[in-house]
Amino acid sequence: MNKLQKYKPTDKMSDLICNNYSLLQVMSRFGLSLGFGDKTVKEVCTMNNVDYSTFLTVVNFVEEGFSRMNDETEDISIPALVDYLRQTHLYFLDFSLPSIRRKLIDSIDYSEKDVVSLILNFFDIYVREVRRHMEYEEKTVFRYVDDLLQNKTQKNYQICTFSKHHELISEKLTELKNIIIKYCPSKANNNLLNAALFDIFACEEALDSHCKVEDYLFVPAILKLERRLGNDEK
């Protein structure tokens, strides 16, 4: 693993969270819970049967972004990364997006029905688009990867197909934010509305980070696996 990485196996897990609380999400998606005392990253991961190299690769990529791109896939366990991505999908679809919708419903004044309808309809359309995108990954991309891990190749699909059609779905939230900021009914509960809007901004950043993990860690790792299997068949 790159010696210049910010976080290392010997660092205390608690220090990671205190330094950047957004890493709580990464930790939870790897199935790691709080209450680990002063144990190191490696110790906490090992206790929970989590590949610590993959965990640190994702953590350092989320922390430092594109500066972590060189040769990061060397330390990745593909099954561990796929499980992380699957848990991320569950977080967005089952928790984050439904929570935002509830806050919007609770905060909006229903005397201006047209604006309320516009906001909720736009949000629901967006959620359906996110769900469709993630279901495609679950049913097509991850199943393809599962086959590769069992040394089964498919002639009609390659990971570059996913890469070419992979849009940053977080960008779709920009219009929703503008609608809320510019046209939300004036009698809305400001505290609840601001909380919902804050969550939308945070969700947009998290989705963008998720897509980058897929594009710059997951896809290169699968490309290497495809090439290895292709060479093995020759």
C-alpha positions as a Markdown table, in Angstrom:
| # | Residue | x | y | z |
|---|---|---|---|---|
| 1 | Met | 0.0 | 0.0 | 0.0 |
| 2 | Asn | 1.2 | 3.5 | -0.8 |
| 3 | Lys | 3.5 | 4.8 | 2.0 |
| 4 | Leu | 2.2 | 8.3 | 1.5 |
| 5 | Gln | -1.3 | 7.4 | 2.4 |
| 6 | Lys | -2.9 | 9.6 | 5.1 |
| 7 | Tyr | -4.4 | 6.8 | 7.2 |
| 8 | Lys | -2.5 | 3.6 | 7.9 |
| 9 | Pro | -3.3 | 0.2 | 9.5 |
| 10 | Thr | -1.6 | 1.2 | 12.8 |
| 11 | Asp | -3.7 | 4.4 | 13.2 |
| 12 | Lys | -6.5 | 4.3 | 15.9 |
| 13 | Met | -9.9 | 3.9 | 14.3 |
| 14 | Ser | -11.2 | 6.6 | 16.6 |
| 15 | Asp | -8.7 | 9.1 | 15.2 |
| 16 | Leu | -10.1 | 8.6 | 11.7 |
| 17 | Ile | -13.6 | 9.5 | 12.8 |
| 18 | Cys | -12.5 | 12.4 | 14.9 |
| 19 | Asn | -10.4 | 13.8 | 12.0 |
| 20 | Asn | -13.3 | 13.4 | 9.5 |
| 21 | Tyr | -16.7 | 12.5 | 10.7 |
| 22 | Ser | -17.9 | 11.7 | 7.2 |
| 23 | Leu | -15.8 | 8.6 | 7.4 |
| 24 | Leu | -18.5 | 7.2 | 9.7 |
| 25 | Gln | -20.5 | 6.4 | 6.6 |
| 26 | Val | -17.6 | 4.4 | 5.1 |
| 27 | Met | -17.1 | 2.6 | 8.3 |
| 28 | Ser | -20.8 | 1.6 | 8.6 |
| 29 | Arg | -20.9 | 0.4 | 5.0 |
| 30 | Phe | -18.1 | -2.0 | 5.8 |
| 31 | Gly | -20.2 | -3.3 | 8.7 |
| 32 | Leu | -18.0 | -1.7 | 11.4 |
| 33 | Ser | -19.8 | -0.4 | 14.5 |
| 34 | Leu | -18.8 | 2.1 | 17.1 |
| 35 | Gly | -17.4 | 1.1 | 20.5 |
| 36 | Phe | -13.9 | -0.1 | 19.4 |
| 37 | Gly | -12.0 | 1.8 | 22.1 |
| 38 | Asp | -8.4 | 2.5 | 21.2 |
| 39 | Lys | -8.0 | -0.3 | 18.7 |
| 40 | Thr | -6.2 | 0.3 | 15.5 |
| 41 | Val | -7.8 | 0.2 | 12.0 |
| 42 | Lys | -6.2 | -3.2 | 11.3 |
| 43 | Glu | -7.4 | -4.6 | 14.7 |
| 44 | Val | -11.0 | -3.4 | 14.3 |
| 45 | Cys | -11.2 | -4.6 | 10.7 |
| 46 | Thr | -9.7 | -8.0 | 11.6 |
| 47 | Met | -12.1 | -8.5 | 14.5 |
| 48 | Asn | -15.0 | -7.9 | 12.1 |
| 49 | Asn | -13.6 | -10.0 | 9.2 |
| 50 | Val | -13.2 | -6.9 | 7.0 |
| 51 | Asp | -10.3 | -6.6 | 4.6 |
| 52 | Tyr | -8.4 | -3.7 | 6.1 |
| 53 | Ser | -6.4 | -2.8 | 3.0 |
| 54 | Thr | -9.7 | -2.3 | 1.0 |
| 55 | Phe | -11.2 | -0.3 | 3.9 |
| 56 | Leu | -8.1 | 2.0 | 4.0 |
| 57 | Thr | -8.1 | 2.3 | 0.2 |
| 58 | Val | -11.6 | 3.6 | 0.2 |
| 59 | Val | -11.1 | 5.8 | 3.3 |
| 60 | Asn | -8.0 | 7.4 | 1.8 |
| 61 | Phe | -9.7 | 7.8 | -1.6 |
| 62 | Val | -12.7 | 9.5 | 0.0 |
| 63 | Glu | -10.4 | 11.7 | 2.1 |
| 64 | Glu | -8.0 | 12.7 | -0.7 |
| 65 | Gly | -9.9 | 12.0 | -3.9 |
| 66 | Phe | -8.0 | 12.0 | -7.2 |
| 67 | Ser | -4.6 | 12.2 | -5.5 |
| 68 | Arg | -5.2 | 8.6 | -4.4 |
| 69 | Met | -5.7 | 7.2 | -7.9 |
| 70 | Asn | -2.3 | 5.8 | -8.7 |
| 71 | Asp | -2.1 | 2.0 | -8.2 |
| 72 | Glu | -4.7 | 2.1 | -5.5 |
| 73 | Thr | -6.4 | -1.0 | -6.9 |
| 74 | Glu | -3.4 | -3.2 | -6.0 |
| 75 | Asp | -4.6 | -3.4 | -2.4 |
| 76 | Ile | -8.3 | -4.0 | -3.1 |
| 77 | Ser | -10.3 | -7.1 | -2.3 |
| 78 | Ile | -13.0 | -7.1 | -5.0 |
| 79 | Pro | -15.6 | -9.0 | -2.9 |
| 80 | Ala | -15.0 | -6.5 | 0.0 |
| 81 | Leu | -15.4 | -3.6 | -2.4 |
| 82 | Val | -18.6 | -5.0 | -4.0 |
| 83 | Asp | -20.1 | -5.5 | -0.6 |
| 84 | Tyr | -19.2 | -2.0 | 0.3 |
| 85 | Leu | -20.9 | -0.7 | -2.8 |
| 86 | Arg | -24.0 | -2.8 | -2.2 |
| 87 | Gln | -24.3 | -1.4 | 1.4 |
| 88 | Thr | -24.0 | 2.1 | 0.0 |
| 89 | His | -26.9 | 1.5 | -2.3 |
| 90 | Leu | -29.0 | 0.3 | 0.6 |
| 91 | Tyr | -28.1 | 3.4 | 2.6 |
| 92 | Phe | -29.2 | 5.8 | -0.2 |
| 93 | Leu | -32.4 | 3.9 | -1.2 |
| 94 | Asp | -33.6 | 2.7 | 2.2 |
| 95 | Phe | -32.4 | 5.5 | 4.5 |
| 96 | Ser | -31.0 | 8.8 | 3.1 |
| 97 | Leu | -33.5 | 9.5 | 0.3 |
| 98 | Pro | -36.6 | 8.4 | 2.3 |
| 99 | Ser | -35.4 | 10.6 | 5.2 |
| 100 | Ile | -35.1 | 13.6 | 3.0 |
| 101 | Arg | -38.6 | 13.1 | 1.6 |
| 102 | Arg | -40.1 | 12.9 | 5.1 |
| 103 | Lys | -38.4 | 16.2 | 6.0 |
| 104 | Leu | -39.7 | 17.9 | 2.9 |
| 105 | Ile | -43.2 | 16.7 | 3.7 |
| 106 | Asp | -43.0 | 17.9 | 7.3 |
| 107 | Ser | -41.5 | 21.3 | 6.4 |
| 108 | Ile | -43.6 | 22.5 | 3.4 |
| 109 | Asp | -46.7 | 24.6 | 3.8 |
| 110 | Tyr | -49.5 | 23.0 | 1.8 |
| 111 | Ser | -51.4 | 26.2 | 1.0 |
| 112 | Glu | -49.3 | 26.5 | -2.2 |
| 113 | Lys | -50.2 | 23.2 | -3.7 |
| 114 | Asp | -48.6 | 23.7 | -7.1 |
| 115 | Val | -45.2 | 24.3 | -5.7 |
| 116 | Val | -45.5 | 21.5 | -3.2 |
| 117 | Ser | -46.5 | 19.1 | -6.0 |
| 118 | Leu | -43.6 | 20.3 | -8.1 |
| 119 | Ile | -41.1 | 19.7 | -5.4 |
| 120 | Leu | -42.3 | 16.3 | -4.3 |
| 121 | Asn | -42.9 | 15.0 | -7.9 |
| 122 | Phe | -39.4 | 16.1 | -9.0 |
| 123 | Phe | -37.9 | 14.4 | -5.9 |
| 124 | Asp | -39.9 | 11.2 | -6.6 |
| 125 | Ile | -38.8 | 11.2 | -10.2 |
| 126 | Tyr | -35.2 | 11.6 | -9.1 |
| 127 | Val | -35.4 | 8.8 | -6.6 |
| 128 | Arg | -36.8 | 6.5 | -9.3 |
| 129 | Glu | -33.9 | 7.4 | -11.5 |
| 130 | Val | -31.4 | 6.6 | -8.7 |
| 131 | Arg | -33.1 | 3.4 | -7.9 |
| 132 | Arg | -33.1 | 2.3 | -11.6 |
| 133 | His | -29.4 | 3.1 | -11.9 |
| 134 | Met | -28.5 | 1.2 | -8.7 |
| 135 | Glu | -30.7 | -1.8 | -9.6 |
| 136 | Tyr | -28.9 | -2.0 | -12.9 |
| 137 | Glu | -25.6 | -2.2 | -11.0 |
| 138 | Glu | -27.0 | -4.9 | -8.7 |
| 139 | Lys | -28.6 | -7.1 | -11.4 |
| 140 | Thr | -26.0 | -6.6 | -14.2 |
| 141 | Val | -22.7 | -5.2 | -13.1 |
| 142 | Phe | -22.3 | -7.0 | -9.7 |
| 143 | Arg | -23.5 | -10.3 | -11.1 |
| 144 | Tyr | -21.0 | -10.0 | -13.9 |
| 145 | Val | -18.3 | -9.4 | -11.3 |
| 146 | Asp | -19.5 | -12.4 | -9.2 |
| 147 | Asp | -19.1 | -14.5 | -12.3 |
| 148 | Leu | -15.6 | -13.2 | -13.0 |
| 149 | Leu | -14.6 | -14.0 | -9.4 |
| 150 | Gln | -15.6 | -17.6 | -10.2 |
| 151 | Asn | -13.5 | -17.5 | -13.4 |
| 152 | Lys | -16.6 | -17.3 | -15.6 |
| 153 | Thr | -16.2 | -14.9 | -18.5 |
| 154 | Gln | -19.0 | -13.3 | -20.6 |
| 155 | Lys | -18.5 | -12.5 | -24.2 |
| 156 | Asn | -21.5 | -10.1 | -24.4 |
| 157 | Tyr | -20.5 | -7.8 | -21.5 |
| 158 | Gln | -17.4 | -6.0 | -20.2 |
| 159 | Ile | -16.9 | -3.5 | -17.4 |
| 160 | Cys | -16.2 | -0.7 | -19.9 |
| 161 | Thr | -19.9 | -0.9 | -20.9 |
| 162 | Phe | -20.7 | 0.1 | -17.3 |
| 163 | Ser | -18.0 | 2.8 | -17.3 |
| 164 | Lys | -19.2 | 4.4 | -20.5 |
| 165 | His | -22.8 | 4.7 | -19.4 |
| 166 | His | -22.1 | 5.7 | -15.8 |
| 167 | Glu | -23.3 | 9.2 | -15.2 |
| 168 | Leu | -22.8 | 11.2 | -12.0 |
| 169 | Ile | -26.4 | 10.9 | -10.8 |
| 170 | Ser | -25.7 | 13.3 | -8.0 |
| 171 | Glu | -25.8 | 16.2 | -10.5 |
| 172 | Lys | -29.5 | 15.6 | -11.0 |
| 173 | Leu | -30.1 | 17.1 | -7.5 |
| 174 | Thr | -29.0 | 20.6 | -8.6 |
| 175 | Glu | -32.4 | 21.5 | -10.2 |
| 176 | Leu | -34.2 | 20.3 | -7.1 |
| 177 | Lys | -32.0 | 22.4 | -4.8 |
| 178 | Asn | -32.7 | 25.4 | -7.0 |
| 179 | Ile | -36.5 | 24.8 | -6.9 |
| 180 | Ile | -36.5 | 24.6 | -3.2 |
| 181 | Ile | -34.3 | 27.7 | -2.7 |
| 182 | Lys | -36.1 | 29.9 | -5.2 |
| 183 | Tyr | -39.7 | 28.8 | -5.1 |
| 184 | Cys | -40.5 | 27.0 | -1.8 |
| 185 | Pro | -43.6 | 28.4 | 0.0 |
| 186 | Ser | -42.7 | 31.2 | 2.3 |
| 187 | Lys | -44.7 | 29.7 | 5.2 |
| 188 | Ala | -42.6 | 26.6 | 5.3 |
| 189 | Asn | -41.0 | 25.5 | 8.6 |
| 190 | Asn | -37.6 | 27.0 | 8.1 |
| 191 | Asn | -35.8 | 24.8 | 10.5 |
| 192 | Leu | -37.1 | 21.6 | 8.9 |
| 193 | Leu | -36.7 | 22.9 | 5.4 |
| 194 | Asn | -33.1 | 24.0 | 6.0 |
| 195 | Ala | -32.4 | 20.6 | 7.5 |
| 196 | Ala | -33.9 | 18.9 | 4.4 |
| 197 | Leu | -31.9 | 21.2 | 2.1 |
| 198 | Phe | -28.7 | 20.5 | 4.2 |
| 199 | Asp | -29.4 | 16.7 | 3.7 |
| 200 | Ile | -29.8 | 17.2 | 0.0 |
| 201 | Phe | -26.5 | 19.0 | -0.3 |
| 202 | Ala | -24.9 | 16.2 | 1.8 |
| 203 | Cys | -26.6 | 13.5 | -0.3 |
| 204 | Glu | -25.3 | 15.1 | -3.5 |
| 205 | Glu | -21.7 | 15.1 | -2.2 |
| 206 | Ala | -22.1 | 11.5 | -1.0 |
| 207 | Leu | -23.5 | 10.3 | -4.3 |
| 208 | Asp | -20.7 | 12.1 | -6.2 |
| 209 | Ser | -18.1 | 10.4 | -3.9 |
| 210 | His | -19.9 | 7.0 | -4.4 |
| 211 | Cys | -19.7 | 7.4 | -8.2 |
| 212 | Lys | -16.0 | 8.3 | -8.0 |
| 213 | Val | -15.3 | 5.2 | -5.9 |
| 214 | Glu | -17.0 | 3.2 | -8.7 |
| 215 | Asp | -15.2 | 5.0 | -11.5 |
| 216 | Tyr | -11.7 | 5.2 | -10.1 |
| 217 | Leu | -11.4 | 2.2 | -7.8 |
| 218 | Phe | -14.0 | -0.4 | -8.8 |
| 219 | Val | -13.8 | -0.2 | -12.6 |
| 220 | Pro | -10.0 | -0.3 | -12.7 |
| 221 | Ala | -9.9 | -3.3 | -10.4 |
| 222 | Ile | -12.4 | -5.1 | -12.6 |
| 223 | Leu | -10.4 | -4.2 | -15.7 |
| 224 | Lys | -7.4 | -5.8 | -14.2 |
| 225 | Leu | -9.4 | -8.9 | -13.4 |
| 226 | Glu | -10.7 | -9.1 | -16.9 |
| 227 | Arg | -7.2 | -8.8 | -18.3 |
| 228 | Arg | -5.9 | -11.5 | -16.0 |
| 229 | Leu | -8.7 | -13.9 | -16.9 |
| 230 | Gly | -8.2 | -13.1 | -20.6 |
| 231 | Asn | -4.5 | -14.0 | -20.3 |
| 232 | Asp | -5.3 | -17.2 | -18.4 |
| 233 | Glu | -7.5 | -18.3 | -21.3 |
| 234 | Lys | -4.8 | -17.9 | -23.9 |
